[in-house]
Amino acid sequence: MQRQPLHLTTSAYDRLIAACREALPREACGIMTGEPDTGKIVDVTAIANVHPSPATAFAFAPDDWVKAYYRMQKSRQSLLGFFHSHPTSPPHPSTADELGIHSDDLFLSYWIISLQQPLQPELQVFYYMNGCFQPARWAIAD
């Protein structure tokens, strides 16, 4: 299944990278919202990581997740994806990432930001389908 490329606004990209850097040495996590018809992501919302091992895994704080979801609905946006950071490893899905997938939604994207080099973050995007992560196309475009 071929999907249109995802587009991330410059301000959304800046918020994404800032959220990941601020979370160090923990993994950052959150949601990407925007316009489903165009694939344009206009907002990034960080959600507190409450995993018992936050340096190597993430789990959404339930209250933050609910607040982020209502904020998304109030602003008439749609959930386009989830993000999390890898503070010390490349932006490739880990076994824990794969085990954490709880959605059959073929249109949700998964953004992984590596901060191995914090001043030069590396970002990769995936879709999860047929039991594995597939690379997705994306670009920064206002």
Residue frames relative to the residue before (quaternion, step in Angstrom):
aa qw qx qy qz dx dy dz
M 1.0000 0.0000 0.0000 0.0000 0.00 0.00 0.00
Q 0.2074 -0.7860 0.5732 0.1032 3.62 -0.65 1.08
R 0.1474 -0.7855 0.5986 0.0549 3.55 -0.85 1.00
Q 0.5635 -0.5672 0.4643 0.3810 3.52 -1.26 0.40
P 0.5794 -0.5780 0.4225 0.3896 3.62 -1.11 0.51
L 0.4235 -0.6620 0.5530 0.2767 3.54 -1.19 0.59
H 0.1779 -0.7695 0.6068 0.0893 3.54 -1.08 0.77
L 0.1509 -0.7810 0.6050 0.0338 3.52 -0.84 1.08
T 0.3944 -0.7078 0.5200 0.2703 3.60 -0.72 0.99
T 0.6411 -0.5279 0.3886 0.3991 3.57 -1.21 0.48
S 0.6746 0.4862 -0.3104 0.4606 3.60 0.89 -0.85
A 0.6308 0.5094 -0.3392 0.4770 3.62 1.03 -0.68
Y 0.6268 0.5256 -0.3337 0.4685 3.60 0.99 -0.80
D 0.6605 0.5129 -0.3068 0.4544 3.58 0.90 -0.93
R 0.6568 0.4968 -0.3070 0.4770 3.61 0.99 -0.83
L 0.6201 0.5514 -0.3337 0.4472 3.58 1.04 -0.78
I 0.7018 0.4559 -0.2690 0.4768 3.57 0.78 -1.03
A 0.6378 0.5252 -0.3307 0.4560 3.61 0.98 -0.80
A 0.6460 0.5176 -0.3240 0.4581 3.61 0.93 -0.84
C 0.6656 0.5010 -0.3036 0.4625 3.57 0.98 -0.82
R 0.6658 0.4905 -0.3080 0.4704 3.58 0.93 -0.82
E 0.6529 0.5290 -0.3164 0.4403 3.59 0.97 -0.86
A 0.6668 0.5236 -0.3009 0.4367 3.60 1.07 -0.66
L 0.4717 0.7021 -0.4406 0.3008 3.60 1.16 -0.47
P 0.5828 -0.1649 -0.7956 -0.0094 1.67 -1.97 1.52
R 0.4784 0.6634 -0.4333 0.3787 3.59 1.29 0.24
E 0.5302 -0.5589 0.5078 0.3855 3.56 -1.30 0.22
A 0.3151 -0.7008 0.6078 0.2003 3.53 -1.08 0.80
C 0.0101 0.7926 -0.6095 -0.0168 3.57 -1.21 0.39
G 0.2235 0.7798 -0.5648 0.1516 3.54 -1.21 0.47
I 0.5394 -0.6297 0.4697 0.3031 3.52 -1.31 -0.33
M 0.2890 -0.7058 0.6263 0.1612 3.51 -1.36 0.54
T 0.0095 -0.8190 0.5730 -0.0306 3.60 -0.73 1.04
G 0.2252 0.7819 -0.5610 0.1525 3.52 -1.20 0.51
E 0.7383 -0.4013 0.3469 0.4167 3.48 -1.25 -0.73
P 0.3273 -0.7937 0.4729 0.1979 3.62 -0.31 1.18
D 0.6228 0.5655 -0.3550 0.4078 3.62 1.03 -0.63
T 0.7721 0.3276 -0.1738 0.5161 3.57 1.07 -0.71
G 0.4085 -0.7067 0.4768 0.3261 3.58 1.22 -0.38
K 0.4625 0.6922 -0.4349 0.3431 3.58 1.26 0.36
I 0.2060 -0.7683 0.5989 0.0929 3.54 -0.69 1.16
V 0.1035 -0.8349 0.5406 0.0048 3.54 -0.60 1.19
D 0.7981 0.1865 -0.1119 0.5618 3.58 1.20 -0.30
V 0.1424 -0.7466 0.6473 0.0583 3.50 -1.22 0.72
T 0.0504 -0.8007 0.5969 -0.0010 3.55 -0.78 1.03
A 0.3026 -0.7437 0.5717 0.1687 3.54 -0.68 1.14
I 0.1360 -0.7579 0.6349 0.0631 3.54 -1.13 0.77
A 0.5448 -0.6432 0.4222 0.3335 3.58 -0.87 0.94
N 0.3468 -0.7204 0.5719 0.1833 3.53 -1.06 0.90
V 0.0607 -0.8285 0.5567 -0.0054 3.57 -0.51 1.20
H 0.3219 0.7517 -0.5160 0.2552 3.60 1.19 0.40
P 0.5544 -0.6282 0.4288 0.3379 3.62 -1.03 0.72
S 0.7494 0.2426 -0.1623 0.5943 3.61 1.22 -0.46
P 0.0436 -0.8831 0.4663 0.0279 3.61 0.62 1.11
A 0.5782 0.5807 -0.3919 0.4182 3.62 1.18 -0.19
T 0.7987 0.2596 -0.1189 0.5297 3.58 1.19 -0.48
A 0.7806 0.1827 -0.1140 0.5868 3.60 1.25 -0.02
F 0.1962 -0.7852 0.5721 0.1334 3.56 -1.24 0.23
A 0.0010 -0.7397 0.6727 0.0180 3.50 -1.37 0.47
F 0.4689 -0.6875 0.4800 0.2777 3.57 -0.87 0.96
A 0.4314 -0.6265 0.5782 0.2949 3.55 -1.15 0.73
P 0.4951 -0.7065 0.4058 0.3016 3.63 -0.54 1.09
D 0.6730 0.4952 -0.3124 0.4519 3.62 0.87 -0.88
D 0.6475 0.5099 -0.3154 0.4703 3.59 0.99 -0.81
W 0.6307 0.5411 -0.3271 0.4499 3.57 1.02 -0.84
V 0.6595 0.4961 -0.3075 0.4737 3.59 0.92 -0.89
K 0.6542 0.5060 -0.3154 0.4654 3.62 0.91 -0.87
A 0.6589 0.5034 -0.3125 0.4635 3.59 0.93 -0.86
Y 0.6482 0.5215 -0.3199 0.4534 3.58 0.98 -0.81
Y 0.6744 0.4765 -0.3016 0.4766 3.60 0.93 -0.87
R 0.6138 0.5416 -0.3427 0.4609 3.59 1.04 -0.73
M 0.6341 0.5296 -0.3158 0.4667 3.57 1.01 -0.88
Q 0.6813 0.4807 -0.2934 0.4675 3.59 0.86 -0.91
K 0.6433 0.5335 -0.3219 0.4449 3.58 0.96 -0.86
S 0.7227 0.4100 -0.2418 0.5011 3.59 1.03 -0.75
R 0.4383 -0.7368 0.4170 0.3018 3.59 1.35 0.21
Q 0.4355 0.6540 -0.4892 0.3786 3.52 0.98 0.93
S 0.3560 -0.7126 0.5608 0.2256 3.54 -1.32 0.20
L 0.5152 -0.6093 0.5023 0.3332 3.52 -1.22 0.56
L 0.0932 -0.8164 0.5697 0.0172 3.57 -0.63 1.16
G 0.8274 -0.1246 0.0839 0.5411 3.57 1.15 -0.36
F 0.3788 -0.6697 0.5908 0.2428 3.47 -1.46 0.07
F 0.1067 -0.7856 0.6010 0.1007 3.57 -1.16 0.49
H 0.0870 0.7498 -0.6557 -0.0176 3.47 -1.36 0.31
S 0.3993 -0.7196 0.5188 0.2315 3.54 -1.24 0.43
H 0.2457 -0.6869 0.6577 0.1879 3.48 -1.40 0.36
P 0.3058 -0.8070 0.4723 0.1794 3.61 -0.10 1.24
T 0.8370 0.1633 -0.0595 0.5188 3.61 0.95 -0.75
S 0.7127 0.4080 -0.2612 0.5073 3.59 1.20 0.21
P 0.6596 -0.5195 0.3589 0.4078 3.60 -1.23 0.34
P 0.5707 -0.6233 0.4199 0.3310 3.59 -1.24 0.40
H 0.3833 0.6924 -0.5097 0.3373 3.55 0.77 1.08
P 0.5554 -0.6191 0.4269 0.3550 3.60 -0.96 0.75
S 0.2900 -0.7467 0.5772 0.1586 3.52 -0.94 0.94
T 0.6810 -0.4381 0.3703 0.4551 3.55 -1.31 0.07
A 0.6346 0.5245 -0.3286 0.4628 3.59 1.00 -0.80
D 0.6177 0.5358 -0.3493 0.4576 3.61 1.02 -0.74
E 0.6792 0.4950 -0.2904 0.4576 3.55 0.90 -0.92
L 0.6670 0.4956 -0.3006 0.4681 3.57 0.98 -0.80
G 0.6670 0.5266 -0.2928 0.4382 3.58 1.17 -0.54
I 0.4984 0.6527 -0.4359 0.3682 3.60 1.23 -0.14
H 0.0029 0.8117 -0.5826 0.0422 3.55 -0.73 1.11
S 0.6521 0.5113 -0.3119 0.4649 3.57 1.14 0.45
D 0.3119 -0.7318 0.5782 0.1813 3.52 -1.12 0.76
D 0.4361 0.7191 -0.4473 0.3042 3.58 1.30 0.00
L 0.3091 -0.7947 0.5004 0.1504 3.56 -0.40 1.25
F 0.6912 0.4859 -0.2853 0.4525 3.59 1.19 -0.23
L 0.5279 0.5925 -0.4360 0.4244 3.60 1.22 0.14
S 0.2634 -0.7656 0.5709 0.1360 3.54 -0.93 0.94
Y 0.2456 -0.7478 0.6035 0.1277 3.52 -1.28 0.54
W 0.1364 -0.8096 0.5709 0.0081 3.54 -0.50 1.30
I 0.0444 -0.7857 0.6170 -0.0039 3.57 -0.82 1.03
I 0.1277 -0.7957 0.5918 0.0172 3.52 -0.76 1.14
S 0.2095 -0.7707 0.5918 0.1089 3.58 -0.71 1.08
L 0.1204 -0.7865 0.6036 0.0514 3.53 -0.97 0.95
Q 0.1560 0.7885 -0.5695 0.1723 3.56 1.03 0.78
Q 0.7384 0.1491 -0.0923 0.6512 3.55 1.16 -0.72
P 0.2939 -0.8272 0.4453 0.1763 3.63 0.16 1.26
L 0.6826 0.4689 -0.2991 0.4740 3.60 1.07 -0.59
Q 0.7522 0.2317 -0.1602 0.5957 3.57 1.30 -0.19
P 0.0677 -0.8332 0.5480 0.0307 3.58 0.45 1.17
E 0.2364 -0.7464 0.6060 0.1408 3.53 -1.18 0.65
L 0.1137 -0.8190 0.5623 0.0043 3.55 -0.77 1.07
Q 0.0233 0.7713 -0.6360 0.0122 3.55 -0.99 0.87
V 0.2264 -0.7749 0.5838 0.0868 3.52 -1.13 0.78
F 0.0686 -0.8025 0.5926 -0.0095 3.53 -1.06 0.85
Y 0.2286 -0.6654 0.6749 0.2226 3.47 -1.45 0.21
Y 0.2969 -0.7305 0.5809 0.2019 3.56 -1.14 0.58
M 0.2471 0.7622 -0.5661 0.1937 3.56 -0.58 1.15
N 0.8303 0.1464 -0.1582 0.5139 3.51 -1.18 0.71
G 0.7163 -0.4980 0.2500 0.4201 3.55 1.00 0.85
C 0.7757 0.2522 -0.1978 0.5436 3.60 1.16 0.31
F 0.5616 -0.5884 0.4680 0.3454 3.53 -1.33 0.34
Q 0.1176 -0.7699 0.6258 0.0421 3.56 -1.00 0.94
P 0.4978 -0.6621 0.4560 0.3254 3.65 -0.82 0.88
A 0.1952 -0.7686 0.6014 0.0974 3.56 -1.13 0.76
R 0.4418 -0.6619 0.5332 0.2870 3.54 -1.20 0.56
W 0.0805 0.7806 -0.6165 0.0638 3.55 -1.11 0.77
A 0.0415 -0.7799 0.6240 0.0259 3.53 -1.29 0.38
I 0.4252 -0.6279 0.5680 0.3198 3.54 -1.30 0.30
A 0.2061 0.7692 -0.5759 0.1850 3.54 -0.70 1.09
D 0.2394 -0.7550 0.5938 0.1415 3.56 -0.79 1.03
